Amino acid sequence: MKKVARKLVIGVAATGVCFSMLSGAAFAEEDKPTADLSVGVLSQYIWRGQELSKDSMVVQPSMTVGYKGFSANLWGNYDTDPYVDDTHKWTETDVTLSYGWDMGPMSYSVGYIYYALDSAEDSQEFFASAAWNTLLTPTLTVYRDTDYYPGWYTTLGISHSFAVQGDITLDLGAQVSYLKVDEASTLEDPSNTNDAYSNFHDGVLSVGLTVPVNKYITITPKLNYTFALSNDAQDVMRAGSKDGNDDDFLYGGVTMSMAF
């Protein structure tokens, strides 16, 4: 994975379109530990408007354990055919620690992420999220990188699931973001020469299915569309793309998870 792509946006998120630990679902405080194992196979790795893979399949395993609102997640990315350096196919390992709780109609979470990157400097990020448990579950999440790529990344998302047949649901989602970096030099676009940068960045639309196989196993096919929200974002996203002219991406895949 090329280093310059990592300069585009603060940090690296653990799941592409939406981080399951920040989904706005209620944070149940179970009396016993819980665990979730999953593996996703995707047509492309796109994150916060960055094209981090091109014309290759990526495999993204994840493991989460939780107890009484606390959780720890280990996530990775394996690129089957990296377009920069095919000798380093395992490109990223992320560790996330978080705590979530409910208060009235709201769900909250706070946490910390460490990003171990193969072809760029490692970094660290803190986040806080608030979700309103009502129609469309509006969710506001703020990320702050305090290490190698200092800045803020804020998202506002909505989502809703419709029953299709039995326990199968159709899942729709939409998200917009705002990016503010402390130093514009950390952006991929060389035309940004100001001391700071802030603007609306990327939007994401998603559609998927949740298909329970049995009590423990679920299969989730999903399709995502990422696009620029401003002219500045177009410049940055194009500069970070493989061909130098892409600012929107259509990609998808299938995730299989086992929870117990």
N, C-alpha and C positions, 0 to 999 in steps of 0.2 A: 504494500500500500504506500502510495507516494506521500512524502512528507508535506509537500505544499498543500495537499488536500486538507491536512490537519490544521492548516493555518486559517482556513476559511471561517470556522465557527468554533466557539468555545467548547472544548471537551469533545467527548464522543458518547452518545447515548447508547444504552444497552439494548434497544430493541427496534430501531428504525422508526416506525410510525408512532407507536404509543407504548409506553412503559407500563407493563401490567400492574406494577406495584403502585402506579399513580392513576389508575383507571377511574377512580371515583366510586368504586364499589365499597360497600360497608366493610370496615376492618373488624371482623369478628375476633374477639379475644378467646380463642379456644383454650380449654383446660389441658389439652395435650398438644405436643408438637405436631406441626404439619409439614409436608414436603411436596414439592412439585418438580418434576423432571420433564423437560421438553426438548425437542429438536425441530428447527425450522429449516426448510429447503426453499430458497428464494431465487428468483431470476436475476436479482440485482440487489446490491447493498446501497441504499440511498438514506442519508441521515442529515436532517436539518438543511436540506438543499444541496448537500454534497454528493457527488457521484463517486462513491468509494469502490465501485467495481464496474466492469464493462464487459458485456458479452461473455459472462461466465456465471455459473451457478455458485451460490454461497450457501454454506451450512452453518447454522447458528444454534449450538446447544446451550441450554440454560438449566440451572438448578437453584431452587429457592427453598429455604427452610424457615419456618416461622413459629413463634410461640408468644401468646398473650400480647399481640400487637407489634412485637419486634420481628424483624425478618432480615435475612442475609441472602444475597443473590450472587451467583457466579455465572458469567456469561462470556461467550467467545464467538469469534468469527473466523471461518475457514473459507478462503477463496480458492476455488478449484483451478482457476487460471488467471492469476493476477496480471494486469496489463503493464505493471511497472517492473516488478521483480518476482519472477516465478519461482525463485528459490525460497521465498518466505511466504508460504501459503496460509499459515496461521498468523493473522494480522493483528489480532486484538484480544485482550482479556480484561474484562471489567468486573470489579467487586463493588457491590452496593450494600450498605447497611442502612436500615430505615426503621421508623416507628410510626404506626398509624393508629388513629383513634376516631371515634364518633362523638359528636356533641350536638344533640338535637337533630335537625335535618341536615347537618353538615358532616362531612368526613374530612379529616386532615391527615397529612403525613409530612414528616421531615426526614432528611437523610443525607448521606455522604456517598460519593462515588469516587473510586480510584480507577483511572484509565491507564492500563499498561499497553502501550502501542509498539508495534514492531518497527515501523519506519518513521517515527516521529517521537518528540519528547513526551514522556508520561505527564499526566496532569491530574488534578483533583478538583472536585466540584461538590458544592452543597446545594440542596434544593428544599423547597417547601411547596406544598400543594393543598388546595382547598376545593372540595367538590360539594355541590348542592344536590342532595338526593331527591330530585324532582324530575319532571319531564325533561328529557334530553341530557340530564346530568351535567350541567355546565361545570367545567373544571378549569381552574386557573393554577398554573404551575410556574414557579420562578426558579431558575438555575443561576448559580453564581460560581464561576471558575475563579479560584484564588491562587492558581499556580502559574502554569506556563502560558496560558491563553486568557488573561484576566478580562472579565466582562460579564454581561448579563444576557440571558436568553429566556424570554417569557412566552408562554403558550396559553391560549384559551381554546378549549375544545368542547365539543358536544358529541353525544352518542346515543343511540337507541337500538334496541333489539326487538324484533317482531317474531312471534311464534309462527313457524312454517308448518311443521308436522311433528306431533309428539313433542320430544324435547329438543328438536332441531330449531335453531333460531337464525334469522337473517339479521346481521349486525351492520349498522351504518354509522359512520363517524366523519367528523370534519374538524379541522384545527387550523388556526392562524397563529403566527408568531411575530415577535418583535426582537430584533437583535441590537445590542449595544455593546461595543467593545471599547476597552480603555485606550487601545492604540490601534489605529487603522493599519499599521504595518503588519499586523497579524492576519489581515485579510489576504485572500489570494489575488484579488484584483489590484494590479499595480497602479491604477489610476487614483486609488484612494491614498492621498498624501496628508490628510488632516491628522491632528493629534488624536481624534476620537471618531467613532462611527456609530450612528444609530439610525434605524429605519425598520419598517415592516419587512419581514424576510420571506419565509416560505409558508405556503398553505398546503394542506394535505386533505384529500378526500379518500375514504376507504369504504369498501363493501366486502363482507365476508359471511361465512356460515360457521356456526358452532354445531358440530355433530358428535354427540356423546355416543361412544361405542359400547361402553358398559359403565359400571360404577366408578371406575378409576381412569379410563382412557378416553380422551377427547381428540377429535381431528378438526382442524380449523383451516380451511382454504380461504385465502384473502387476496384482494386486488387493491392496489394503492395508486394514487396519482398525486405527485408533488409538483408544485409550480411556484414561480416567483410572485411576490406580492407588490413589488415596487421596481422602478427602473434601476435603482442601485443594487437591489437583490439580483436582478437579471445579470448585471455586469459581473457580480461576484460569483454567481452560480455558473455562468458561462466560462469564466476564467478558470474555475476549478474542475470543469468537465474534461473528459479525455479529448474530445474533438475541439474544445474551445468555443463551442457555439450552442450548448444545450442548457436550457433553463427550465425544462419541465421533463418529468420522467413518469412512465407507466410501468409498473412492476408488480410482482406478486409471487405467491407460493403457497406452501402447505406446512402447517405446524402440527405435530403430534405431541400431546402432553399426557403425563400420567400423574395424578394427584392422589395422595393418601395421607 
